[in-house]
Amino acid sequence: MKQQYETMHWKGSFKHQFITFMLMWLSWKHKYETPH
């Protein structure tokens, strides 16, 4: 049971990091694609 919880926690944290990275990349891309 403990191992299953740790696996779920690891996947959850990985998903959180991935979403954070995507948001950062999208905002960076938008900033540089927008004409000044």
Gaussian input, Z-matrix of N, CA and C with variables (Angstrom, degrees):
# hf/3-21g

backbone

0 1
 N
 C     1     B1
 C     2     B2     1     A1
 N     3     B3     2     A2     1     D1
 C     4     B4     3     A3     2     D2
 C     5     B5     4     A4     3     D3
 N     6     B6     5     A5     4     D4
 C     7     B7     6     A6     5     D5
 C     8     B8     7     A7     6     D6
 N     9     B9     8     A8     7     D7
 C    10    B10     9     A9     8     D8
 C    11    B11    10    A10     9     D9
 N    12    B12    11    A11    10    D10
 C    13    B13    12    A12    11    D11
 C    14    B14    13    A13    12    D12
 N    15    B15    14    A14    13    D13
 C    16    B16    15    A15    14    D14
 C    17    B17    16    A16    15    D15
 N    18    B18    17    A17    16    D16
 C    19    B19    18    A18    17    D17
 C    20    B20    19    A19    18    D18
 N    21    B21    20    A20    19    D19
 C    22    B22    21    A21    20    D20
 C    23    B23    22    A22    21    D21
 N    24    B24    23    A23    22    D22
 C    25    B25    24    A24    23    D23
 C    26    B26    25    A25    24    D24
 N    27    B27    26    A26    25    D25
 C    28    B28    27    A27    26    D26
 C    29    B29    28    A28    27    D27
 N    30    B30    29    A29    28    D28
 C    31    B31    30    A30    29    D29
 C    32    B32    31    A31    30    D30
 N    33    B33    32    A32    31    D31
 C    34    B34    33    A33    32    D32
 C    35    B35    34    A34    33    D33
 N    36    B36    35    A35    34    D34
 C    37    B37    36    A36    35    D35
 C    38    B38    37    A37    36    D36
 N    39    B39    38    A38    37    D37
 C    40    B40    39    A39    38    D38
 C    41    B41    40    A40    39    D39
 N    42    B42    41    A41    40    D40
 C    43    B43    42    A42    41    D41
 C    44    B44    43    A43    42    D42
 N    45    B45    44    A44    43    D43
 C    46    B46    45    A45    44    D44
 C    47    B47    46    A46    45    D45
 N    48    B48    47    A47    46    D46
 C    49    B49    48    A48    47    D47
 C    50    B50    49    A49    48    D48
 N    51    B51    50    A50    49    D49
 C    52    B52    51    A51    50    D50
 C    53    B53    52    A52    51    D51
 N    54    B54    53    A53    52    D52
 C    55    B55    54    A54    53    D53
 C    56    B56    55    A55    54    D54
 N    57    B57    56    A56    55    D55
 C    58    B58    57    A57    56    D56
 C    59    B59    58    A58    57    D57
 N    60    B60    59    A59    58    D58
 C    61    B61    60    A60    59    D59
 C    62    B62    61    A61    60    D60
 N    63    B63    62    A62    61    D61
 C    64    B64    63    A63    62    D62
 C    65    B65    64    A64    63    D63
 N    66    B66    65    A65    64    D64
 C    67    B67    66    A66    65    D65
 C    68    B68    67    A67    66    D66
 N    69    B69    68    A68    67    D67
 C    70    B70    69    A69    68    D68
 C    71    B71    70    A70    69    D69
 N    72    B72    71    A71    70    D70
 C    73    B73    72    A72    71    D71
 C    74    B74    73    A73    72    D72
 N    75    B75    74    A74    73    D73
 C    76    B76    75    A75    74    D74
 C    77    B77    76    A76    75    D75
 N    78    B78    77    A77    76    D76
 C    79    B79    78    A78    77    D77
 C    80    B80    79    A79    78    D78
 N    81    B81    80    A80    79    D79
 C    82    B82    81    A81    80    D80
 C    83    B83    82    A82    81    D81
 N    84    B84    83    A83    82    D82
 C    85    B85    84    A84    83    D83
 C    86    B86    85    A85    84    D84
 N    87    B87    86    A86    85    D85
 C    88    B88    87    A87    86    D86
 C    89    B89    88    A88    87    D87
 N    90    B90    89    A89    88    D88
 C    91    B91    90    A90    89    D89
 C    92    B92    91    A91    90    D90
 N    93    B93    92    A92    91    D91
 C    94    B94    93    A93    92    D92
 C    95    B95    94    A94    93    D93
 N    96    B96    95    A95    94    D94
 C    97    B97    96    A96    95    D95
 C    98    B98    97    A97    96    D96
 N    99    B99    98    A98    97    D97
 C   100   B100    99    A99    98    D98
 C   101   B101   100   A100    99    D99
 N   102   B102   101   A101   100   D100
 C   103   B103   102   A102   101   D101
 C   104   B104   103   A103   102   D102
 N   105   B105   104   A104   103   D103
 C   106   B106   105   A105   104   D104
 C   107   B107   106   A106   105   D105

   B1=1.4618
   B2=1.5338
   B3=1.3170
   B4=1.4676
   B5=1.5301
   B6=1.3386
   B7=1.4677
   B8=1.5279
   B9=1.3189
   B10=1.4640
   B11=1.5285
   B12=1.3246
   B13=1.4630
   B14=1.5311
   B15=1.3275
   B16=1.4650
   B17=1.5250
   B18=1.3326
   B19=1.4632
   B20=1.5250
   B21=1.3287
   B22=1.4561
   B23=1.5227
   B24=1.3260
   B25=1.4627
   B26=1.5290
   B27=1.3262
   B28=1.4618
   B29=1.5276
   B30=1.3252
   B31=1.4637
   B32=1.5213
   B33=1.3287
   B34=1.4599
   B35=1.5195
   B36=1.3259
   B37=1.4638
   B38=1.5250
   B39=1.3271
   B40=1.4648
   B41=1.5252
   B42=1.3451
   B43=1.4511
   B44=1.5252
   B45=1.3301
   B46=1.4631
   B47=1.5290
   B48=1.3249
   B49=1.4649
   B50=1.5242
   B51=1.3337
   B52=1.4591
   B53=1.5285
   B54=1.3482
   B55=1.4677
   B56=1.5266
   B57=1.3418
   B58=1.4672
   B59=1.5240
   B60=1.3387
   B61=1.4607
   B62=1.5274
   B63=1.3307
   B64=1.4565
   B65=1.5218
   B66=1.3328
   B67=1.4625
   B68=1.5247
   B69=1.3308
   B70=1.4607
   B71=1.5222
   B72=1.3479
   B73=1.4640
   B74=1.5269
   B75=1.3353
   B76=1.4584
   B77=1.5188
   B78=1.3393
   B79=1.4637
   B80=1.5279
   B81=1.3386
   B82=1.4684
   B83=1.5275
   B84=1.3290
   B85=1.4586
   B86=1.5307
   B87=1.3209
   B88=1.4583
   B89=1.5297
   B90=1.3303
   B91=1.4627
   B92=1.5260
   B93=1.3314
   B94=1.4615
   B95=1.5267
   B96=1.3341
   B97=1.4663
   B98=1.5220
   B99=1.3339
   B100=1.4647
   B101=1.5271
   B102=1.3250
   B103=1.4764
   B104=1.5172
   B105=1.3084
   B106=1.4698
   B107=1.5275
   A1=110.41
   A2=115.05
   A3=118.26
   A4=110.76
   A5=115.69
   A6=119.00
   A7=110.70
   A8=116.53
   A9=119.50
   A10=109.86
   A11=116.79
   A12=120.72
   A13=110.21
   A14=116.88
   A15=119.94
   A16=110.87
   A17=116.54
   A18=119.49
   A19=110.11
   A20=117.25
   A21=120.97
   A22=110.08
   A23=116.59
   A24=120.90
   A25=110.03
   A26=117.33
   A27=120.94
   A28=110.21
   A29=116.51
   A30=119.41
   A31=110.08
   A32=116.86
   A33=120.41
   A34=111.49
   A35=116.42
   A36=119.46
   A37=109.90
   A38=117.58
   A39=120.66
   A40=109.97
   A41=116.69
   A42=121.03
   A43=110.12
   A44=116.34
   A45=121.09
   A46=110.45
   A47=117.03
   A48=120.56
   A49=110.47
   A50=116.58
   A51=120.49
   A52=110.96
   A53=116.49
   A54=120.77
   A55=109.80
   A56=116.40
   A57=120.05
   A58=110.05
   A59=116.46
   A60=120.97
   A61=110.73
   A62=117.00
   A63=120.62
   A64=110.91
   A65=117.03
   A66=120.21
   A67=110.56
   A68=116.91
   A69=120.70
   A70=110.24
   A71=116.75
   A72=121.06
   A73=110.88
   A74=116.74
   A75=119.65
   A76=110.92
   A77=117.50
   A78=119.99
   A79=109.86
   A80=117.28
   A81=121.08
   A82=109.81
   A83=116.51
   A84=121.39
   A85=109.87
   A86=116.91
   A87=121.37
   A88=110.21
   A89=116.48
   A90=120.90
   A91=110.75
   A92=116.34
   A93=119.10
   A94=112.76
   A95=116.73
   A96=118.09
   A97=111.26
   A98=117.22
   A99=120.16
   A100=109.55
   A101=117.99
   A102=119.91
   A103=111.00
   A104=116.47
   A105=120.86
   A106=110.02
   D1=-40.71
   D2=-178.90
   D3=-63.86
   D4=-41.78
   D5=-178.53
   D6=-64.57
   D7=-39.12
   D8=-179.93
   D9=-62.88
   D10=-41.04
   D11=179.61
   D12=-63.90
   D13=-41.99
   D14=-179.44
   D15=-64.71
   D16=-37.70
   D17=178.32
   D18=-65.23
   D19=-43.10
   D20=178.22
   D21=-61.99
   D22=-42.28
   D23=-179.14
   D24=-63.73
   D25=-41.61
   D26=-178.91
   D27=-65.42
   D28=-42.84
   D29=179.45
   D30=-65.15
   D31=-38.94
   D32=-179.97
   D33=-64.41
   D34=-43.39
   D35=-179.27
   D36=-68.74
   D37=-35.81
   D38=178.31
   D39=-64.62
   D40=-42.35
   D41=178.81
   D42=-62.87
   D43=-40.68
   D44=179.63
   D45=-62.88
   D46=-43.90
   D47=179.45
   D48=-65.52
   D49=-38.99
   D50=-179.44
   D51=-64.26
   D52=-43.38
   D53=179.43
   D54=-64.43
   D55=-41.71
   D56=179.33
   D57=-62.06
   D58=-42.17
   D59=-179.89
   D60=-64.49
   D61=-41.87
   D62=179.98
   D63=-63.44
   D64=-42.28
   D65=-179.97
   D66=-64.03
   D67=-42.21
   D68=178.36
   D69=-62.40
   D70=-43.62
   D71=-178.06
   D72=-65.96
   D73=-41.00
   D74=-179.33
   D75=-65.70
   D76=-41.78
   D77=-179.89
   D78=-67.02
   D79=-38.22
   D80=178.60
   D81=-65.77
   D82=-44.15
   D83=179.95
   D84=-62.53
   D85=-44.09
   D86=-179.30
   D87=-63.34
   D88=-39.92
   D89=-178.15
   D90=-62.63
   D91=-39.17
   D92=-176.22
   D93=-87.69
   D94=-18.15
   D95=178.61
   D96=-87.21
   D97=-22.82
   D98=-179.01
   D99=-72.75
   D100=126.75
   D101=178.74
   D102=-66.54
   D103=137.45
   D104=-178.28
   D105=-84.84

